[in-house]
Structure formats: C-alpha cells, structure tokens
Amino acid sequence: MTWLQALVLGIVQGLSEYLPISSSAHLVLVPWLLGWRNDERIVFPFDVLVQWGTLIPVLIYFRHDLWRIVVKWWEGIRGGSPFATPEGRLGGWILLATLPAVVTGVFLKEPIEAVFLQPLLTGILLFGTAGLLWLGEHFGRGQRDLRQMKAWDALVIGLAQALSLLPGISRSGATIAAGLGCGFLRPEATRFSFLLGIPALLGAGLVALWDLFMMGFPYDALVPILIGVLSAAFSGYFAIWGLMRMVRQRSLRPFAFYCVGIGILVLALALLGARSSFS
C-alpha cells in the first residue's frame, strides 16, 4: 500500500464513517473501482486501525457531552440512582442501544464478513441506506429531544445499528433514520447516532485487534497505517462538524440520492463487465 492510497482511504473512512453513506461500502468499493490490489496482510490491520482513527474526532467534538454523561452517571451510582438525571439516562440508553449490534456481531460474524468480499452485493445494499434515509425523513415527526427517550426508542435505534454491520448499510444513516422514525428532532437523532458510535467503534476495534495480533502484525505497514489514521481523524472531524450544522436546517435526502447514484454505478459496471475481477 502506497502513502497516497493510505491517504485516500483514510479520508474516505473519515468522511464516510459519519456522513450517512456507509464507510464499509466505500472501503470495499473505492479500491475495487480504482483497481488497487493491496497486500491482504496490510489491508486488514489498516482497516482496523484507521477505523479507530475515526474515534478521535467524535471524542473531541462531543467531549463536553461525554464528560457530563460520565460525571452524572458516577454521581448517580454513588447515590444509588444512575438514571436520576437526563445525562445518566442518556448513558444508559447508549449502552442499551449497543446490545443488538454486539449480539449480532457475535452470532453472525462469519456471514457478515463474507459480504465484505462481494462488491456487487455491497452496492445493492447502498439502496437500503437510501431507503432508510428517505423513510426516516418522510415519516419522522421531529418533535422530541433526547431527554424524552425511552427504552423502546433505544432498542429500535440499536436494531438499526445492528443492521449496519452489513457493508452498504450506513451506521450513521440507519441510526439517524431510526431516530427520526421515533420522532426525534434531526439534530437530536444525529447527536445520539454519533454518541452511539463510540462504543460500537471501540468494541469492533478491540475484536479486530485481537484477530490482528493472532495473525501477526505486519510492521512494514506502520507508515501507511499512520497516514491513514491521521487523515481519517482530520476528515472525520470535518464530517461531524459539517453534518451537525447541516441537520439543523436541511434534510438528509441528498445523501439518499448519493447512495442511489453509487449503487447504480456499481450495478452498471458489473453489468457492463468493466471489471473482469468483479466478484
């Protein structure tokens, strides 16, 4: 993997992790569309660690929210009532919403990983992301804030996150759409989606790191990995900042059209046989 490839993939990961366009799909499709054939020893650790690079911007951007959640949760535990405050309840809902993805990832790990080897199926699943975004915008009432969240809301959004384990289904897109469907204001649904992504990214990275060290870390890949992590962190921060500003006034439908466009492009290339190596 060259430094330029690492830079491009890092930027793609950072932008697409938080914009509702599926980072997993783009990491599958971009190398395929550009005809890159990278060493598999490098691709896996690169994807794992660059994904962790996208944790940095969300921790920085939402540092005040996270601090309040931790402080209020701890105060609540000491007082015997961790859910007594809105911040404490929010922390609890994040943990509850994380469970469906954990269960799905444990029991369906191999079938999900198999989809990552199928660019055509990944492209088709992008239509699913587009549909979720459109439905969320169409049926969302946009009247509630996170202080009104209930256990059922957290589980619905958590199930949407579990669905996004498939490449092509955007994690942020699915969870924001589910939040809209539950009646939350668009900025509130987006905020919860980003906070929910922290344990998801952390947990997935820990599992993948264990697999990585069992396989043996390719130390000759350190430079491209470092480039990828840094570029993902910078681009991820601007993606979060931009989307949080956008959702205050505009809908997510442009991202639905984008996903449809990329999905059509993949199908067209497959049908035209533009890539003989298409699998």
C-alpha positions in Angstrom: 0.0 0.0 0.0 1.4 3.4 -1.1 1.2 6.5 1.1 -1.2 8.0 -1.5 -3.5 5.0 -1.3 -3.4 5.2 2.5 -4.2 8.9 2.4 -7.1 8.5 0.1 -8.6 5.5 2.1 -8.1 7.4 5.4 -10.0 10.4 4.0 -12.7 8.1 2.7 -13.0 6.4 6.0 -13.2 9.6 8.0 -15.8 11.2 5.8 -18.0 8.2 5.2 -18.0 7.0 8.8 -20.0 10.0 9.9 -21.8 11.0 6.7 -24.7 8.7 6.1 -23.2 7.0 3.1 -21.6 3.8 4.5 -17.9 3.7 5.3 -17.7 0.0 4.9 -19.2 0.2 1.4 -16.7 2.9 0.4 -13.7 0.9 1.7 -14.8 -2.1 -0.3 -15.8 -0.1 -3.5 -13.0 2.5 -3.7 -10.1 0.0 -4.1 -12.2 -2.1 -6.4 -13.2 0.9 -8.7 -9.6 2.1 -8.8 -8.2 -1.4 -9.4 -6.0 -1.4 -6.3 -4.6 -4.8 -5.3 -3.2 -4.3 -1.9 -1.5 -7.0 0.2 -4.1 -8.7 2.4 -1.6 -8.7 5.3 -1.8 -4.9 5.2 -5.5 -4.3 4.3 -6.9 -5.9 7.4 -4.8 -4.1 10.0 -5.2 -0.9 8.0 -9.0 -1.1 8.0 -9.0 -1.9 11.8 -6.7 0.9 12.9 -8.0 3.5 10.5 -11.5 2.8 11.8 -10.1 3.6 15.3 -8.8 6.8 13.9 -12.3 8.0 13.5 -12.9 7.6 17.2 -10.6 10.6 17.8 -12.8 13.3 16.2 -16.1 12.1 17.8 -14.4 12.1 21.3 -13.1 15.6 20.7 -16.3 17.0 19.2 -18.6 15.6 21.9 -16.1 15.9 24.8 -18.5 18.0 26.9 -21.4 15.7 26.4 -19.3 12.7 27.3 -17.9 14.4 30.4 -21.4 15.2 31.6 -22.6 11.7 31.0 -19.7 10.1 32.9 -19.9 12.6 35.8 -23.7 12.3 36.2 -23.5 8.5 35.8 -20.9 8.2 38.5 -22.8 10.6 40.8 -25.9 8.5 40.2 -24.2 5.3 41.0 -22.8 6.8 44.3 -26.3 7.9 45.1 -27.9 4.6 44.2 -29.8 6.0 41.2 -27.6 6.2 38.0 -30.7 7.1 35.9 -31.8 10.0 38.0 -30.5 12.7 35.7 -31.1 13.2 31.9 -27.3 12.7 31.3 -27.3 9.5 33.3 -30.3 8.1 31.4 -28.6 9.0 28.1 -25.6 7.0 29.1 -27.9 4.1 29.9 -29.7 4.3 26.6 -26.4 4.3 24.7 -25.4 1.1 26.5 -28.9 -0.5 25.8 -28.8 0.5 22.1 -25.3 -1.1 21.8 -26.5 -4.5 22.7 -28.2 -5.6 19.4 -25.1 -4.9 17.4 -23.0 -6.9 20.0 -25.3 -9.9 19.8 -25.5 -9.8 16.0 -21.7 -9.4 15.7 -21.1 -12.4 17.9 -23.5 -14.8 16.3 -23.3 -13.7 12.7 -19.7 -12.7 12.4 -18.7 -15.1 9.5 -21.8 -14.4 7.3 -21.3 -10.7 7.7 -17.6 -10.9 6.9 -18.4 -12.9 3.7 -20.5 -9.9 2.4 -17.3 -7.7 2.5 -15.9 -9.9 -0.3 -18.9 -9.1 -2.6 -18.7 -5.6 -4.1 -21.9 -6.1 -6.1 -23.9 -7.0 -3.0 -22.4 -4.1 -1.2 -23.5 -1.8 -4.0 -27.0 -3.2 -3.8 -27.2 -2.6 0.0 -26.5 1.1 -0.6 -30.1 1.2 -1.9 -31.1 0.0 1.5 -29.3 3.0 3.1 -31.0 5.3 0.7 -34.4 3.8 1.5 -33.8 4.1 5.3 -32.9 7.8 4.9 -35.9 8.6 2.8 -38.3 6.8 5.1 -36.8 8.5 8.2 -37.3 11.9 6.6 -40.7 11.1 5.3 -42.3 9.6 8.4 -40.2 11.4 11.1 -42.3 13.8 13.2 -39.3 15.7 14.6 -40.8 16.8 17.9 -38.8 15.1 20.7 -35.4 15.6 22.2 -33.1 13.1 23.9 -34.5 13.8 27.4 -37.7 12.1 26.2 -36.0 8.9 25.1 -37.4 5.6 26.3 -36.1 2.1 26.4 -38.1 1.2 23.3 -36.5 4.1 21.3 -33.0 3.0 22.3 -33.7 -0.6 21.2 -35.2 0.5 17.8 -32.1 2.6 17.1 -29.9 -0.2 18.4 -31.5 -2.7 15.9 -30.8 -0.2 13.1 -27.2 -0.1 14.2 -27.0 -4.0 14.1 -28.3 -3.9 10.5 -25.5 -1.6 9.6 -22.9 -4.3 10.3 -23.5 -5.2 6.6 -21.3 -3.2 4.2 -23.5 -0.8 2.3 -25.8 -0.1 5.2 -24.6 3.2 6.8 -24.3 3.1 10.6 -24.9 6.8 10.9 -27.6 6.7 8.2 -29.5 3.8 9.7 -29.4 5.1 13.3 -30.3 8.7 12.4 -33.2 7.4 10.2 -34.4 5.2 13.1 -34.1 8.2 15.5 -36.2 10.3 13.1 -38.7 7.5 12.8 -39.0 7.5 16.6 -40.0 11.2 16.4 -36.7 12.9 17.5 -35.6 16.2 16.1 -33.0 15.8 13.4 -30.1 17.3 15.4 -31.0 15.1 18.4 -31.2 11.9 16.3 -27.8 12.8 14.8 -26.2 13.6 18.1 -27.4 10.2 19.6 -26.1 8.4 16.5 -22.7 9.8 16.9 -22.5 9.1 20.7 -23.8 5.6 20.0 -21.0 5.1 17.5 -18.3 5.4 20.3 -18.9 2.0 22.0 -19.6 0.4 18.6 -16.3 1.6 17.1 -14.4 0.8 20.3 -15.8 -2.7 20.6 -15.4 -3.6 16.9 -11.8 -2.4 17.1 -11.0 -4.4 20.1 -12.3 -7.6 18.5 -10.4 -6.9 15.3 -7.2 -6.1 17.1 -7.4 -9.4 18.8 -7.7 -11.1 15.5 -4.9 -9.0 14.1 -2.4 -9.9 16.8 -3.4 -13.6 16.5 -2.4 -13.3 12.8 0.7 -11.3 13.4 1.1 -7.6 12.9 2.8 -6.5 9.6 5.2 -3.9 11.0 6.2 -2.9 7.5 2.7 -1.3 7.2 3.2 1.2 10.0 3.8 4.2 7.8 0.7 3.8 5.6 -1.4 2.9 8.7 -0.2 6.1 10.5 -1.1 8.2 7.4 -4.5 6.6 7.2 -5.3 7.1 10.9 -4.3 10.8 10.8 -6.2 11.5 7.6 -9.3 9.7 8.9 -9.2 11.7 12.2 -9.0 15.1 10.4 -11.6 14.3 7.7 -13.9 12.6 10.3 -13.9 15.8 12.4 -15.0 18.0 9.5 -17.6 15.4 8.6 -19.1 15.6 12.1 -18.9 19.4 12.2 -20.5 19.7 8.7 -23.3 17.2 9.3 -24.2 18.7 12.7 -24.6 22.1 11.0 -26.5 20.7 8.1 -29.1 18.8 10.0 -30.3 21.9 11.9 -31.8 23.3 8.7 -31.7 20.6 5.9 -32.9 17.1 5.3 -30.8 14.0 4.7 -32.4 13.3 1.3 -29.3 14.4 -0.7 -27.4 11.6 0.9 -30.1 9.2 -0.1 -29.7 10.3 -3.8 -25.9 9.9 -3.4 -26.3 6.3 -2.2 -28.7 5.5 -5.1 -26.2 7.0 -7.5 -23.2 5.0 -6.2 -25.4 1.8 -6.2 -26.4 2.4 -9.8 -22.8 3.0 -10.8 -21.7 -0.3 -9.2 -24.5 -2.2 -10.9 -23.7 -0.6 -14.3 -20.1 -1.5 -14.1 -21.0 -5.1 -13.1 -23.4 -5.5 -16.0 -21.0 -3.9 -18.5 -18.2 -6.2 -17.2 -16.0 -3.2 -16.6 -14.0 -5.2 -14.1 -13.3 -8.8 -15.1 -12.2 -9.4 -11.5 -15.6 -8.5 -10.1 -16.8 -11.0 -7.5 
